[in-house]
Amino acid sequence: MVMQLHLETLDRRQFVVGAGAAAAIFALFRSIPASAEKPQDFDATFKSIVGDAETGDSGVEITLPEIAENGNTVPFSIAVESAMSKDDYVKAVHLLSTGNPQPMIATFHFTPLSGTADVSGRMRLAKTQEIVAVAELSNGKFLVGKQMVKVTIGGCGG
């Protein structure tokens, strides 16, 4: 028994369609950022903000519900005690979570013209976790505030 092999040639249209599809798939997978591929570590994110500096435990007030019935929308407010003068002001407040796939929730920037260093909004939480607010002061110091939130229905797919 003799096997015969039949090869068909591609015409120009089939080649262009196939090459275009391959290029689109390649571009799609290359455009996925590395941060989406693997969750970041809370400790590494905290260290990238603070470095080796010592942190203070007073001066940052976080207001969160003790129990968030829906993790898709958890209200928060953060206030930092500061004179907000030219020489002494809050440069930024970093909002972090210990249990989300991406620990950095938001960063808020301030100037002496802001008047007060307070902010409020809503965030998404995946599960029960501790929320950490890091206030970066103009003199290079950092203040940290923490509060635990119990989430009954996760908002990040959890």
N, C-alpha and C positions, 0 to 999 in steps of 0.2 A: 504494500500500500504506500503510495507516494502522497505526501502532503504538499499542497501548493500554498504559497503565501502570496496574498494579493495586497499590494500597497496602493493606497489611494493618495493622490497628491492634493494638497490644500490649494484652493484658489486664493487669490489676493484678499477677497472679502472675508473669508473664514480666518485667515491669518491675522488680519487687522482686528477683528472682533475678539479673537482669543488673546492676542497680545494686550489689547486694551483692558480686558477683564483681569488678566494677570497683573498688570500695572496698577489697577485700581485696588485690588486685594493687597498688594504689597504696600501701597501708600497708606491704606487703612490701618494695617498692623504697625507700620512705622510711626504713625501719628499718635498712638496710644502712649501717654506719658508714663515714665517709669513709676511715678507715685501712684498711678492707678493700678499697677501690676501687683504691688505689695504694700500692705499697711505700714505706716511709719510707727516708730516707737515713741511713746510719750516722753520717756527720759531723754532721748536724743533730741527731741524737739525743745524740751525745756532747757537743756544744756546749750542748744544753739542760740537761744535768746539770752540767757543769763551768763553763760560761760562759767568761769570760776569765781565770779563775784558772790559775796555773801548776800543773803536776802533777809529782809525784815518781815515780821509777821503782823504788823499793825499798819493801819492807814488805808487798807483796801476793804471796802464793804461790798459784798456780793448779795444781791437779793434774788432768790430763786424759790420756787415752790418746793416744799419737802417731798411731795409726791406729784409727779407729772403723769397724768392719766394717759396722755398721748405724746410719745416722743417726737412726733413730727413737728410740733410747735410748742416749745418750752420758753416762756417769757423769762427775761433776765434784766437786771439793772446792776451797774457797777459804778461806784463812786469812790474817788481817791481824795484823801485829805491833802490839800496843797494850797500854798499861797497864790500860785499861778502868777508869780511876778517874773520879771525879766531874768532874775538870777536863780529862781527856784520854781520850777514848774514840772508837770508831768509831760514827758515827750510822747509816750505811747502806752497803751494798755493792750496786752495780749491775752486773749481768751482761749483757754485750752481745755480739752476733755481727756480723761484718763481711759475711757472705754470706747470711744468712736474709732472707726478704721483710720481716720486722719485726725490726729489730736489737735491741730491748729484749727480753731473755729473762726476767729477773726482777729484783726489788729486794728485798733483805733488810734489815730494820731492827733496830738494836741499841740497848741502853742500858747504862749502867755495871753494872747488875744482871745483864747477860748473862754476865759473867765472861770470856768469850773471844769474839772476833769470827771465828768460823769456821762454815762451812755446807757441806753436801754434798747432792747430789741427782742427778737425771738431766735431760737436756735433749734437744731435737730439733734436729738440724742438717740443712740442705738440701744442703750440698756442702762440699768442702774449704774451710776458712776460718780466720781468726784469731779467737780468743775473747779478749775484753777484760773485765777486772774493774776497776771504779772504786770505790775506798773513799773515802767522804766522812767526814772527821774532824770532831770537835766544834769545833776551832779554825778551821774554814773551809777547810782545806787538802784536797787530793785526792791519793791515791796510785793508780797505775795498774799493773796486771800484765797481760801478754799471753802467749798461747801459741797456736801453730798446731796444728790438728787436720786430719788427712787423713781424709775420709769416702769410703768405697768405695760404699755404697748410700745415696742421699739419703733423708732422712726427711720433708721438706716438699714432697713431690711432684716432687723433682728427681733 
